[in-house]
Structures are given as structure tokens and as C-alpha cells.
């Protein structure tokens, strides 16, 4: 078996600085802000998180994830990000975890995005049709 190697310059991350995708602090801050903005108790959030993920999550977990004294020590498990976003009704946690130009859309904005994609595709097809008619009529 032969293994091919690619030059590092051809990798999609070649031009990214080391550590440029570090988002631990941003996720920590987004979770803390989303909790405060939601008006929900940490007990309720822990209970819903447990129910939705099927794993035991206590208020102590949430306190640990948001404690300023433990910032950088405790990580919010990735598998909880979607549930926290739904429970808190806030996309900032997912957005903070996707800092490299990806966008997280709430459901009510997804249709607008999809419409935009359809419009762009229609314009491309319209231009192509125009070019083809010009070739047909010009020949």
C-alpha cells in the first residue's frame, strides 16, 4: 500500500495561525451570557439537559462550566451544545464554537437563507440561458 503525502500548503488550514481556532473562552462566555439572558434557573437547565441528552447533568456541572475561577479548566462537552442552544433559545454557544467563518442560523432565519440560495441559482441559470440564446440566435 502506497501512502501519498500532500504538501502542507495544499491543506485547507495551511494559512491559519496556530491556536487561531481556540474558542474555549468564547464558549464559556457565550454559555454564561445565554444562561443570564434566558432567565431560566440552572436547576431547570440541568434537568432539561439531562432529559434531552439522556445523561446525568447536575447544577454542579453547569456551575463548574460557568465559574470564572474555573475558566479554561472545565469544558462544555460538544454533545451538549445543541441541547443548550435549544433549551436556552440562544445560538451564541454554537456560534462561539464555530469561529472560522461558519454561521449558525436560528430556524426562523434558515428559510431566508434557503431563499437566497434559490435566487442566486435562478440568476445563474438565467445568465446561462441568455448566453445559450445568444449563441443560438447568433449562429
N, C-alpha and C positions, 0 to 999 in steps of 0.2 A: 504494500500500500504506500502510495506516494502522498506526502502532505505538501500542499502548496502554501507558500507564505506570501502575504501581501505586504507591500511597502507600507510603513506606518502612515505615510502621507495620504494613502487612499482610504483610510478608515474615517468614518463619519465624525469621530471625536478627536481627530488629529490636531485640529486648531483650537481645541478647548484647553484652557489652563487647568493645571492640577487643582483639585478642590473646588472648581467652578460650579459643580452640581451639589455642593454641600447645602442642605436645606434643613438641617436639624433645628436650628434656631427659628427659622421661619415657620416651620410646622408647629413648634412649641408655642410661638406667639399667636399663630392663627387659631390653634385649639383654645388657648386661654381667652382670646378675644371672642371667638364664636360661643364659648360657654357663657361669657358675661353678657353678650348680646341676646342670647336665646331666652334668658330669664328662667331657664329650667334648673332645677336643683341637680347637684352632682349625683345624688342618690337615684333620681329618676333616670338620668343619662346612663348611669352604671347598670341599672335594671334593664333598660331598653337595649343597651349594648349587649348585655348577656343574653337577652331574649332573641335578638336578631342574629347574633353570631353563633349562638349555641355554646358559648364558652363562659366560664365564670369570670365576670369582671366586677370588681368591687369599687366602692368610692375611694378606697385606698389606692387603687391603680390610677384613677383619674387624678387624685391629689398628687401622686408621685409624678405623673406625666406633666403636670402643670406647675409644680412647685419651683419657684425661682431658685431656691437653694439647690435643686437637683437638675437645673437646666444643663443639658448636654450629657447627663448621666443616664437618664431614662428615655427610652424611645417609644413613641406610639407605634404599636405594630401596624404594618401596612394593611393587613387584612381588616383592621378596624376603621380605616379611613373612610370607606364608602358608608358604613353604618353611622359613623359620627356625622358625616355630611348630611345624611338623611334625617337623623334624629335632631340635629341642631338647625337644620334648614339653612346651612351656610356652606358655600363651596370653597371658602378660603383655605381649608385644610388641604383639600386636593390640589388647589391652585398652588399652594406653597410647596407641595411635594413635586410639582412639575414646573420647575423654573426655566427650563431650556426652550422656551418659545411655544410650548404646548398650552392649549387653552382648555379650561374646564367650563362647560356651559350648563347652566341650570336647565331643567326640562322645558321651561316656558320660552327659552331662547333657542332651543335646538331647532324648532320649526323655522325660525327666521334664518338660521344658518343654512339649513337644508334648502330653503327657497333661494337663497343667494347662490348656492351651488347649481341649482337648476337654471337660474337666469344666466349665469356665466356659461354653462354648457349650451344653452339656447343661442347665445350670442356667437359662440364659436361655430356652431352649426350653421347659423345664418351667414357668417362670413364665408364659410366653406361653400355653401350653396351659391352665394353670389359669385365666387371665383369660378365655380363649375359652369354657371350660366354664361359667364363672360367667355369662357373657353368654348362652350358650345356655340354661342352666337357669333363669336369672333372667328371661328374656323370656316 
